[in-house]
Amino acid sequence: MKQHIEQALHATSLSLAGIYHELWNSNDSHQTATDNIMEAYVSTRRAMDKNHEGKRFGHAEAYRAMSLGEQPNAAPLTKLKWDEIDSIATQLDLG
């Protein structure tokens, strides 16, 4: 279960990074939304446990996604997988 939560949080952080870069690179001013996405990204990453090296799951991939806008070459999630991630995410207390 814990591994599924970490994977769900990681996938969410990658999605947030993608949204952040889409807003950042748009021609419109989305400063408030961009700030909110950044805050959600940071909160999502911080909700993850650190390993024995002090790193969070998928740390390098998340860094590249947020700082460089790189997205992994993973297959898109199916609706069932998104439903599973959504179910896990609604049970988390990120406050």
N, C-alpha and C positions, 0 to 999 in steps of 0.2 A: 504494500500500500504506500509506504513512504517513497519508494522509487517512482511510483506513478504520480505522486504529488510533485516531486522534484521535476519530473519530465513535463508535467502540465504547467508548472510555474515557468520553466525554461521556455517552453513553446509560447506561452503568453508573453514573456519578455521579448522574444524574437518578433512576435506580431506587433508589440508596442514599438519596438525599434523601427520596424517597417513603416508604421503609421507616422512616427516622428519624422522620419526622413521624407516621407511623401509631403507632409505639411511644410517642413523646412524648405523643401525645394520648389514649392508651389509659388506662383506669382502673387498670391493673396496674402494678406497679413492675418496670421493665425497665432499670434503670440500667446494668448491665453490658453488656447487648445494645446499648443506646443509645450507650454510650461506644465500643463496638467498631464500630458502624455509622459513627459520626462519624470514627473513625480510618481506616476503609476509604475513606470519602468523601474525606478529606484526601489519603490516599495515592494514590487514583485520580486526583484533580485534579493532584497534583504529578508524576505519571508523564507528564503531557502536556507538550509543548514550549510555550514562550512565543513569541509573535509579536514583531515589531519594536517593538511598544508595551509589551511586558512582560505581555501578557494571554494567557490560555489560551483555546483553542477553546470557544465557548459560555459564556464567563465570566459574562455578565449573566444568562443563562437558568439557569445552575447556581446563581448567587447567590440568585435569586428562589426557586428550588426548595428550597434549603437553608434560607434565612432565613424565607421566607414560606409555604413549603409549596405554592407554585404549580407545577403540572405543565404542560408544553406541550401544546397541542392537536394532537399528532401522532397519526397512525394507529398502532395497536398493531403491534408487530413480528411478522412471521410466524415460524413455527418455523424456516424456512430461515435467516432473518436472525439469529435468536437462535443457531442452530448456528454461523453464520459468526462472530458476535461471540464466542461461547464458544471457538471454535478460535483466534481471534486472542489472546484473553485468556490462554489456557493457555500461549501462547508468550512472554508478557511476564514479565520478572523485575522485580517491584515491590519487592524487598527491598533 
